[in-house]
Amino acid sequence: MTSLRPLGASDIEVFPLTLGGNVFGWTADRDTSFAVLDGYTQAGGNFVDTADAYSQWAPGNEGGVSERIIGEWMKARGNRSDVVVATKGGALSTRKGLRADTVKAAVEDSLRRLQSDYIDLYYTHYDDESVEVGEFLTVLDELVGAGKIRAIAASNISPERLQEALDFSDREGIAKYVALQPQYNLVSRDTYEGRLQDIAGRGGLAAVPYYGLAAGFLTGKYRPGTTVDSARAQGAGKHLETERGRKVLVALDEVAEAHGAEIATVALAWLAARPTVVAPIASARTPEQLKALVALADLTLTQGEVDKLTAASA
């Protein structure tokens, strides 16, 4: 049995790989999403990430679809208490921003779609700098007190606002961010490393990075002269044009070969070994893609291998 990791200062413990729910109801239909969720939990996984805005970017998708599928799956499997559900609010077009009444309404909407009376981890999806941190933290604290949210977290926030939020919670003695969801992977290190990572480290926050596989680039399937059939191919393929991207692939190939592991597993293992990182997020649109993701739980890189990948991605 894979050991679970503590999620920051909360009482929540999670599998070292977070299953991304952004594909549910977008590139994975309901039945396929159920199969992916089944495969993940059967492998010992317990941490599922979604948002009220998933997948509003897709034509004909009004948002809330991923939450709805996860809610239907948990009801069908009767496993709500075994799954740590993280969702986010503030980005859905009909519930945009972090005003107190908007946050309250968004949480109620998410609870209804998830068919649950609580959310394990609730993120402010994007910071809303038009709102004082005290306004949304106070309402989130009320929702924690009411038992509707177990713990709170931030995604897409500046170092200044993160520090301000942590200081406000400390000063007022109210619910405090326990986790942070930054964009972070072997080819995108600059957003997180530096001040944001330092604040997370000092504050004891768990980092749960998104784009852990750089939209699929770090699976190794993107190579010069290849064409990949994926909704995210254009975004992932751009890394091939950079020296960093090409050097990272070479280093990943070497480390993967030494372990007899898949490249995606190695890329996630590097991320999991970084300071503050607890459970990188990766999505699978088919059950077959899951194998390389959950294998992270059984792969430990040597310090030399971590250093080789870090140097290649510098």
TALINQUI-V928238 format. One record per run of one state. SS is the DSSP state (2 for helix, 1 for strand, 0 for the rest). FROM is the first residue (numbers start at 0). TO is the last residue. If there is no record, write none. Layout:
SS|FROM|TO, SS|FROM|TO
This chain:
0|0|3, 1|4|5, 0|6|11, 1|12|13, 0|14|15, 1|16|19, 0|20|22, 1|23|23, 0|24|26, 1|27|27, 0|28|28, 2|29|41, 0|42|45, 1|46|48, 0|49|63, 2|64|76, 0|77|78, 2|79|81, 0|82|82, 1|83|88, 0|89|91, 2|92|94, 0|95|98, 2|99|113, 0|114|117, 1|118|123, 0|124|131, 2|132|144, 0|145|147, 1|148|154, 0|155|157, 2|158|171, 0|172|175, 1|176|180, 0|181|181, 1|182|182, 0|183|183, 1|184|184, 0|185|186, 1|187|187, 0|188|193, 2|194|202, 0|203|204, 1|205|206, 0|207|208, 1|209|209, 0|210|212, 2|213|218, 0|219|231, 2|232|240, 0|241|241, 2|242|258, 0|259|261, 2|262|271, 0|272|275, 1|276|276, 0|277|278, 1|279|281, 0|282|285, 2|286|297, 0|298|301, 2|302|311, 0|312|313
